[in-house]
């Protein structure tokens, strides 16, 4: 269910985030271009299952402007 929510995101970057469930926690992993996308990914899975802790391990890779 959590992976499906990520895959259905309006943001392409969020659709690339992976998740795995382990010992009562849902771990998010991947690389995202902004903190906004990181927050969107976390919110997408936040209400999937009550009582499950979301551990957002995604990395923000901000591109250099120039």
Secondary structure as GFF3:
##gff-version 3
##sequence-region A 1 66
A	DSSP	alpha_helix	2	7	.	.	.	ID=ss1
A	DSSP	alpha_helix	12	15	.	.	.	ID=ss2
A	DSSP	beta_strand	18	22	.	.	.	ID=ss3
A	DSSP	beta_strand	25	29	.	.	.	ID=ss4
A	DSSP	beta_strand	31	32	.	.	.	ID=ss5
A	DSSP	alpha_helix	35	45	.	.	.	ID=ss6
A	DSSP	beta_strand	53	56	.	.	.	ID=ss7
A	DSSP	beta_strand	59	60	.	.	.	ID=ss8
###
